[in-house]
Amino acid sequence: MIAMVKTENVLQREAKGSFDFFWKEVNDNPESKGYGLIRDHSGSGGEGVASIASNGFGLSAIPIGIERGWISFEEGKERALGTLKTYWNNVEHRDGFFYHFLNMETAQKNEAFYDCPSIIDTAILLNGAIIAREYFGGEIGVLADKIYDRVNWNVYVNKETNQFYMGLGEDGKGFGAWDMYAEQLMLYFLAVGSKTYPVSPSMYHDFKRFEGTYGDVTFYPSPGGQLFTHQYSHGWFDFRDKLDPDGIDWFENSVKATLVNRQYCIDQQDQYKTYSSESWGLTACDGPSGYTLAGSPPYYPSVEVKNDGTVAPSGPAGSIVFAKKEVQESLEYFAEIDELWGPYGLQDSYNLEKEEPWYSDKVIGINKGVTLLMIENEESGLIWKLYHQNESIQRATDILKFTKKG
């Protein structure tokens, strides 16, 4: 009983801290063109830089904050409405796709942190808009639909490969390819379910499925084995009881990926002091030398991953729906490390490899977002329920021929 209470306290502390990031690290000036835009990360180096992905998670966080009594319904409604007005009227876009990083005051693309119009980050923003639509309805629902309907998914389709490009250059030419399994499952549901610019469901079948094995576990890994790739789409879409037309169980696949990530850290604990059965979670995060892409095998043949011992609490926390017992043990361990805690819950990451242990001085919006959504889904299923109320998501699920298990 004591252990259970301890775990619940850590979960609530982390959930509240994660929510506070989205509620406080925001342009809250209703007179500003950037009202509602949320910072990419806290701490130094990110002042004035908003992330559309942070906003996708932030819009999803609002119903959680209301249901948990952290803000009032009216406060949440005002923030959601103002944010969507900003995205409809002010945020720079091309064919409905938003730039990854924005200037928090002007809502234009952030030149200092320039990125192209981003299909995956636009998808995350749309997921948040859908959650707001289903929770509030009314004018918020109308705006969410307008933003979704404006996205011309076909612009991002490589007609030769029938795969999505990763980015579009200023010349309008696509580059990169979502040709593998990663965090992009959400793209197929959003694009196939679009009322205005739907794509062929065959796109879902035309990305490569690479099977890999670690120990005695065989599953579909992402190229570099970062945990976020197995988390993000699951934050909104409830894959627990569903199979794809080929019988693939993406939820069980994420369970396997999570446990492999943990086992790899156990197997490598003699090489890295940070790793253990409680201290695991290799994913994209802050690191001693900047942003890092830590991951666990099996890797794609052409991918080289350089782990340095950095562990991100969002790795386990964002996987609580996949491996509850193991995640609880990890969070209880993190709870005892004072240096890991900050105003927004657990800091982004830490590393014990050098003589002087390193602890991140920031949190990153997307890592806080997946943490909050997964904790809420584990406890109430709120985000899953809201997302599956949406007609476009229901339509896409049918068109893509996902069926219930059993």
C-alpha positions as CSV (number, residue, x, y, z in Angstrom):
1,M,0.0,0.0,0.0
2,I,2.8,2.4,0.9
3,A,4.5,1.8,-2.5
4,M,1.2,2.3,-4.3
5,V,0.6,5.7,-2.6
6,K,4.2,6.7,-3.3
7,T,3.7,5.9,-7.0
8,E,0.4,7.8,-7.2
9,N,2.1,10.8,-5.6
10,V,4.9,10.8,-8.1
11,L,2.4,10.4,-11.0
12,Q,0.3,13.3,-9.8
13,R,3.3,15.5,-9.2
14,E,4.7,14.8,-12.7
15,A,1.3,15.2,-14.3
16,K,0.7,18.6,-12.6
17,G,4.2,19.7,-13.5
18,S,3.8,18.7,-17.1
19,F,0.5,20.6,-17.3
20,D,2.0,23.7,-15.7
21,F,4.6,23.9,-18.5
22,F,1.9,24.1,-21.1
23,W,-0.3,26.5,-19.1
24,K,2.5,28.9,-18.0
25,E,5.2,28.8,-20.8
26,V,2.8,30.6,-23.2
27,N,2.1,33.9,-24.8
28,D,-0.9,34.8,-22.7
29,N,-1.4,38.3,-24.0
30,P,-4.8,38.3,-25.8
31,E,-3.7,41.5,-27.7
32,S,-0.7,39.7,-29.3
33,K,-0.8,38.0,-32.7
34,G,0.9,35.0,-31.0
35,Y,-1.6,34.5,-28.2
36,G,-1.7,30.9,-27.1
37,L,1.6,29.9,-28.6
38,I,3.7,27.7,-26.3
39,R,7.4,27.5,-26.0
40,D,9.4,24.7,-27.4
41,H,11.2,24.2,-24.1
42,S,11.9,26.0,-20.9
43,G,15.2,27.3,-19.7
44,S,17.8,29.3,-21.6
45,G,18.1,29.3,-25.4
46,G,14.5,29.0,-26.2
47,E,13.1,32.4,-25.3
48,G,10.5,33.5,-27.8
49,V,10.6,30.3,-29.7
50,A,7.2,28.5,-30.0
51,S,6.7,24.9,-31.3
52,I,3.6,23.9,-33.0
53,A,4.1,20.4,-31.5
54,S,4.1,21.9,-28.1
55,N,0.7,23.5,-29.0
56,G,-0.7,20.2,-30.1
57,F,0.1,18.7,-26.7
58,G,-0.9,21.9,-25.0
59,L,-4.4,21.9,-26.5
60,S,-4.7,18.3,-25.4
61,A,-3.6,19.2,-21.9
62,I,-6.4,21.7,-21.4
63,P,-9.3,19.1,-20.9
64,I,-6.9,17.2,-18.5
65,G,-6.4,20.4,-16.5
66,I,-10.1,21.0,-16.3
67,E,-11.1,17.5,-15.4
68,R,-8.4,17.4,-12.6
69,G,-9.5,20.8,-11.2
70,W,-6.3,22.7,-12.0
71,I,-8.1,25.3,-14.1
72,S,-11.7,26.2,-14.6
73,F,-13.8,25.2,-17.7
74,E,-14.0,28.9,-18.7
75,E,-10.2,29.4,-18.4
76,G,-9.6,26.4,-20.6
77,K,-12.2,27.3,-23.1
78,E,-10.8,30.9,-23.4
79,R,-7.2,29.6,-23.9
80,A,-8.3,26.9,-26.5
81,L,-10.4,29.4,-28.5
82,G,-7.8,32.0,-28.5
83,T,-5.1,29.5,-29.6
84,L,-7.1,28.2,-32.5
85,K,-8.0,31.8,-33.6
86,T,-4.2,32.4,-33.7
87,Y,-3.6,29.4,-35.8
88,W,-6.5,30.2,-38.2
89,N,-5.8,33.9,-38.6
90,N,-2.1,34.6,-37.8
91,V,0.2,31.6,-37.9
92,E,2.2,31.4,-41.1
93,H,1.5,28.3,-43.2
94,R,1.8,26.7,-46.7
95,D,-1.2,24.7,-47.9
96,G,-2.3,24.4,-44.3
97,F,1.0,23.0,-43.1
98,F,2.6,25.1,-40.3
99,Y,6.3,25.8,-39.7
100,H,7.7,23.8,-36.8
101,F,9.1,26.8,-34.9
102,L,7.3,30.1,-34.6
103,N,8.1,33.5,-33.3
104,M,5.9,33.7,-30.2
105,E,5.0,37.3,-30.7
106,T,4.4,37.5,-34.5
107,A,3.2,33.9,-35.1
108,Q,5.5,33.9,-38.2
109,K,8.1,31.2,-38.8
110,N,11.1,31.7,-36.5
111,E,14.0,32.6,-38.7
112,A,16.6,31.9,-36.0
113,F,15.2,28.4,-35.5
114,Y,14.1,27.9,-39.1
115,D,12.4,24.7,-40.2
116,C,10.3,23.9,-43.2
117,P,6.5,23.5,-43.0
118,S,6.4,20.2,-41.0
119,I,3.9,17.5,-41.8
120,I,4.5,15.5,-38.5
121,D,4.4,18.6,-36.3
122,T,1.3,19.9,-38.1
123,A,-0.3,16.5,-37.4
124,I,0.5,16.8,-33.7
125,L,-1.1,20.3,-33.7
126,L,-4.1,18.9,-35.5
127,N,-4.5,16.1,-32.9
128,G,-4.6,18.8,-30.2
129,A,-7.2,20.7,-32.2
130,I,-9.3,17.6,-32.5
131,I,-9.2,17.1,-28.7
132,A,-10.3,20.7,-28.2
133,R,-13.1,20.2,-30.8
134,E,-14.5,17.1,-29.1
135,Y,-14.3,18.5,-25.6
136,F,-15.7,22.0,-26.1
137,G,-17.6,21.9,-29.4
138,G,-19.2,25.2,-30.6
139,E,-16.9,27.9,-32.0
140,I,-13.8,25.9,-31.0
141,G,-15.1,22.9,-33.0
142,V,-15.7,25.1,-36.0
143,L,-12.2,26.6,-35.9
144,A,-10.6,23.2,-35.4
145,D,-12.4,21.8,-38.5
146,K,-11.4,24.8,-40.6
147,I,-7.7,24.4,-39.6
148,Y,-7.9,20.6,-40.3
149,D,-9.8,21.1,-43.6
150,R,-7.2,23.6,-44.9
151,V,-4.4,21.1,-44.9
152,N,-3.7,19.8,-48.4
153,W,-2.2,16.4,-47.6
154,N,-1.6,15.7,-51.3
155,V,1.1,18.3,-51.5
156,Y,3.2,16.1,-49.2
157,V,2.7,12.9,-51.2
158,N,5.6,11.6,-53.3
159,K,3.6,10.2,-56.2
160,E,6.4,7.8,-57.3
161,T,6.8,6.0,-54.0
162,N,3.3,6.7,-52.5
163,Q,4.9,7.8,-49.3
164,F,4.8,11.1,-47.5
165,Y,7.8,13.5,-47.8
166,M,9.3,14.6,-44.5
167,G,9.7,18.2,-45.5
168,L,9.1,20.7,-48.3
169,G,11.7,23.2,-49.4
170,E,11.0,26.8,-50.1
171,D,10.9,25.8,-53.8
172,G,8.0,23.5,-53.1
173,K,10.0,20.3,-53.7
174,G,9.7,17.5,-51.2
175,F,12.6,15.8,-49.5
176,G,13.1,12.9,-47.1
177,A,10.6,10.1,-46.8
178,W,8.3,8.6,-44.2
179,D,9.2,5.2,-45.6
180,M,9.6,3.4,-42.3
181,Y,7.8,2.8,-39.1
182,A,8.2,5.6,-36.6
183,E,5.9,8.2,-34.9
184,Q,4.0,8.9,-38.1
185,L,1.1,6.5,-37.8
186,M,-1.1,9.5,-37.0
187,L,-0.5,10.9,-40.5
188,Y,-2.4,8.1,-42.2
189,F,-5.5,8.5,-40.0
190,L,-5.5,12.3,-40.3
191,A,-4.8,12.3,-44.1
192,V,-7.1,9.4,-45.0
193,G,-9.9,10.8,-42.8
194,S,-9.6,14.3,-44.3
195,K,-12.9,15.7,-45.6
196,T,-11.2,18.0,-48.1
197,Y,-7.9,16.5,-49.3
198,P,-7.9,12.8,-48.5
199,V,-5.1,10.5,-49.6
200,S,-5.3,6.9,-50.7
201,P,-5.3,4.4,-47.9
202,S,-2.7,2.5,-49.8
203,M,-0.2,5.0,-48.4
204,Y,-0.5,3.2,-45.0
205,H,0.6,-0.1,-46.7
206,D,3.5,1.4,-48.6
207,F,5.9,2.3,-45.8
208,K,8.4,-0.4,-45.0
209,R,8.0,-2.8,-42.0
210,F,11.4,-3.8,-40.9
211,E,11.4,-6.7,-38.3
212,G,14.2,-6.8,-35.9
213,T,15.1,-8.9,-32.9
214,Y,16.8,-8.1,-29.6
215,G,17.3,-11.0,-27.3
216,D,14.3,-13.2,-27.9
217,V,12.0,-10.3,-28.7
218,T,11.0,-9.7,-32.4
219,F,9.1,-6.6,-33.3
220,Y,8.9,-3.6,-35.6
221,P,11.5,-1.1,-34.4
222,S,12.0,2.4,-35.5
223,P,15.3,3.2,-37.3
224,G,17.1,4.4,-34.2
225,G,15.1,2.9,-31.4
226,Q,14.0,6.1,-29.7
227,L,11.1,5.5,-27.4
228,F,9.1,8.6,-28.6
229,T,8.6,6.9,-31.9
230,H,6.6,4.2,-30.2
231,Q,4.6,6.7,-28.0
232,Y,3.4,9.7,-29.9
233,S,0.6,8.3,-32.1
234,H,-0.5,6.2,-29.2
235,G,-1.0,9.3,-27.1
236,W,-4.2,10.0,-29.1
237,F,-5.1,6.9,-31.0
238,D,-6.1,3.9,-28.8
239,F,-4.5,0.9,-30.4
240,R,-5.0,-1.4,-27.4
241,D,-7.9,-3.4,-29.0
242,K,-7.1,-3.0,-32.6
243,L,-5.3,-4.9,-35.4
244,D,-4.4,-3.5,-38.8
245,P,-5.5,-5.4,-42.0
246,D,-2.3,-7.4,-41.9
247,G,-2.9,-8.5,-38.3
248,I,-0.2,-6.1,-36.9
249,D,-0.9,-5.1,-33.3
250,W,0.8,-1.7,-32.9
251,F,0.0,-1.5,-29.2
252,E,1.8,-4.8,-28.5
253,N,4.6,-3.7,-30.7
254,S,5.1,-0.7,-28.4
255,V,5.0,-2.9,-25.4
256,K,7.8,-4.9,-26.8
257,A,9.8,-1.8,-27.8
258,T,9.4,-0.4,-24.3
259,L,10.6,-3.6,-22.6
260,V,13.5,-4.0,-25.0
261,N,14.6,-0.4,-24.3
262,R,14.6,-1.2,-20.6
263,Q,16.4,-4.5,-21.1
264,Y,19.1,-2.9,-23.2
265,C,19.8,-0.5,-20.4
266,I,20.0,-3.4,-18.0
267,D,22.4,-5.2,-20.4
268,Q,24.6,-2.1,-20.8
269,Q,24.7,-1.0,-17.1
270,D,28.3,-2.1,-16.8
271,Q,29.2,0.3,-19.6
272,Y,27.0,3.2,-18.5
273,K,26.6,4.2,-14.9
274,T,23.3,6.0,-15.6
275,Y,21.6,2.8,-16.8
276,S,19.8,0.2,-14.6
277,S,16.6,-1.7,-14.3
278,E,15.1,1.5,-12.8
279,S,17.0,4.1,-14.8
280,W,16.1,3.6,-18.4
281,G,14.4,5.5,-21.2
282,L,16.4,6.1,-24.3
283,T,14.7,8.7,-26.5
284,A,15.2,12.1,-28.1
285,C,16.1,14.5,-25.3
286,D,18.4,17.1,-24.0
287,G,22.0,15.9,-23.4
288,P,25.3,17.1,-22.0
289,S,26.3,18.3,-25.5
290,G,22.9,19.4,-26.7
291,Y,19.9,17.6,-28.2
292,T,20.6,13.9,-28.6
293,L,18.8,10.9,-30.1
294,A,19.5,8.1,-27.7
295,G,17.9,4.7,-28.7
296,S,18.0,1.0,-28.2
297,P,18.5,-1.8,-30.7
298,P,17.7,-3.4,-33.1
299,Y,18.7,-0.5,-35.3
300,Y,18.1,-0.2,-39.0
301,P,21.2,-1.4,-41.0
302,S,22.0,2.1,-42.2
303,V,21.5,3.9,-38.9
304,E,24.3,4.6,-36.4
305,V,23.1,5.6,-32.9
306,K,25.6,7.1,-30.4
307,N,24.4,6.6,-26.9
308,D,26.3,8.4,-24.2
309,G,24.5,7.3,-21.0
310,T,21.8,10.0,-21.1
311,V,18.4,8.9,-19.7
312,A,15.1,10.8,-20.1
313,P,12.3,10.3,-17.6
314,S,9.8,10.8,-20.4
315,G,11.0,7.5,-21.8
316,P,9.4,5.5,-19.1
317,A,6.7,8.0,-18.1
318,G,5.4,8.2,-21.7
319,S,5.3,4.4,-21.7
320,I,3.2,3.8,-18.7
321,V,0.3,2.4,-20.7
322,F,2.7,-0.2,-22.2
323,A,4.6,-1.4,-19.1
324,K,2.9,-0.1,-15.9
325,K,4.9,-2.0,-13.4
326,E,8.3,-1.3,-14.8
327,V,7.4,2.4,-15.3
328,Q,6.2,2.7,-11.7
329,E,9.5,1.3,-10.5
330,S,11.4,3.8,-12.6
331,L,9.3,6.8,-11.5
332,E,9.8,5.8,-7.8
333,Y,13.5,5.7,-8.5
334,F,13.5,9.1,-10.2
335,A,11.5,10.5,-7.3
336,E,14.5,10.1,-5.0
337,I,16.8,12.1,-7.2
338,D,16.3,15.7,-6.0
339,E,18.4,17.2,-8.9
340,L,16.0,15.7,-11.4
341,W,13.0,17.8,-10.2
342,G,12.1,21.3,-11.2
343,P,9.1,23.6,-11.4
344,Y,7.6,21.5,-14.2
345,G,8.1,18.1,-12.6
346,L,10.9,15.9,-13.8
347,Q,13.6,17.7,-15.8
348,D,14.2,16.5,-19.3
349,S,17.2,14.1,-18.7
350,Y,20.3,13.3,-16.8
351,N,23.7,11.6,-17.2
352,L,26.0,10.2,-14.6
353,E,28.9,9.2,-16.9
354,K,31.2,12.1,-16.2
355,E,33.0,12.9,-12.9
356,E,30.4,15.5,-12.2
357,P,26.9,14.2,-12.8
358,W,24.9,16.2,-15.4
359,Y,21.2,17.2,-15.0
360,S,19.3,19.0,-17.6
361,D,18.2,22.5,-16.7
362,K,15.1,22.4,-18.9
363,V,12.0,20.5,-20.0
364,I,11.0,20.0,-23.6
365,G,7.4,20.5,-24.5
366,I,7.0,17.3,-26.6
367,N,8.5,15.1,-23.8
368,K,6.2,16.7,-21.2
369,G,3.3,16.3,-23.5
370,V,3.6,12.6,-24.1
371,T,4.2,12.1,-20.4
372,L,1.0,14.0,-19.5
373,L,-1.2,12.3,-22.1
374,M,0.0,8.8,-21.2
375,I,-0.5,9.3,-17.5
376,E,-4.0,10.5,-18.2
377,N,-4.8,7.7,-20.6
378,E,-3.6,5.2,-18.1
379,E,-5.8,6.6,-15.4
380,S,-8.9,7.7,-17.2
381,G,-8.5,7.1,-21.0
382,L,-9.8,10.7,-21.5
383,I,-7.6,11.6,-24.5
384,W,-8.3,8.3,-26.2
385,K,-12.0,8.7,-25.7
386,L,-12.1,12.2,-27.1
387,Y,-10.0,11.4,-30.1
388,H,-12.2,8.4,-31.1
389,Q,-15.3,10.6,-30.9
390,N,-14.1,12.4,-34.0
391,E,-15.9,11.5,-37.2
392,S,-12.7,11.9,-39.4
393,I,-10.8,9.5,-37.1
394,Q,-13.7,7.1,-37.1
395,R,-13.9,7.3,-40.9
396,A,-10.2,6.7,-41.3
397,T,-10.2,3.8,-39.0
398,D,-12.9,2.1,-41.2
399,I,-11.2,3.0,-44.5
400,L,-7.9,1.7,-43.3
401,K,-9.7,-1.5,-42.2
402,F,-8.4,-1.5,-38.6
403,T,-10.5,-4.1,-36.7
404,K,-11.1,-5.0,-33.1
405,K,-9.1,-7.8,-31.6
406,G,-11.0,-11.1,-31.2
